[in-house]
Amino acid sequence: MKNLFLKHKWLFLILGAALMALGGLAIWFVLTKNENHKITYALCILLAVYFFLFATILLLSGIVNVFKSKTAGAAGAFISAGSSIGLGITLCFEEVSTWLESIVLYLVPYTLIGIGGACLILTLCLLLGEETRQNYKAWIVYLVFGAITLTLGVILVNNKSDTLKWIYGSVAAVIALVGLVFFVYGLFYGFRKPKDNEPIEAIEEPKEITKKKRSK
């Protein structure tokens, strides 16, 4: 699948647009809806739509690749497309959204607390050692990161009513930013023709054709 996107870089344009739309709609749901269950279910439906679109892109690209290369080299794309369709169908069930909501509500805050506590313990270990104490850059980074992560975890645990909105909003913003990066990359490199002095990627011929050439 990675090779497919690197070979057809215009796919990053479509993927970026889909991620920006997904992130933007998710942020809109978080800001306009009050009930956490409705927000979770709406985001699951959005994610399911994204998986369906992603599967469509993979299927179309895989079909084109098969007809061009006359080989089964795009099998990974078809397998990934099937997995995406399965995940999309699963997310459409309301019971799944309820299950995911309970996981996110408890997993993320306590995971942040655990990571923050571990970083602070590591900072203490670095400060107790004579040699590691001199490495200011290392223990300061762990101290700041641990303090921020631990504080966020404690805040989310004590404000469970707003925990999901903060988590969903943060994830949605990251998705939108990643989509913007993919969109810009696909815009600049998706349809760009290689320069005269720029090396062109060699396309490997199928083994059967190579064997026939050697036999001649």
Disulfide bonds with the S-S distance in Angstrom:
none
